[in-house]
């Protein structure tokens, strides 16, 4: 499978984001592992998880019962190696907690005629507090 032009990458990226957060919010999060490549890496708040099994363990072991993601914006780019880079900005709300800003980056790569996530980096938007020197 070859890479994609800007319009096609945009459609693929937006479709991935929609599927990912819909599954995360509304279904068994174990199903999310099917969106990842076998050797994928997830970095969640600085903790690194290598491989689908480790990623599944992290995503299903979250300490909340309910979650809702609200996507406020996303940027999608084709890369020079025919992958797709996605940057997602939004808010999430878990259980009865107040909403929190988050940022998530996905790298998609074509494998076996499908686009799969090879890299995923997630951070809550609480890391922008000024540090006094």
Secondary structure, 3 states (H helix, E strand, C coil): CCCCCHHHHHHHHHHHHHHHHHHHHHCCHHHHHHHEEEEEEEEECCEEEECHHHHHHHHHCCCCCCEEEEEEEEEEEECCCCCEEEEEEEEEEECCCCCEEEEEEEEEEEECCEEEEEEEEEEECCCCCCCCC
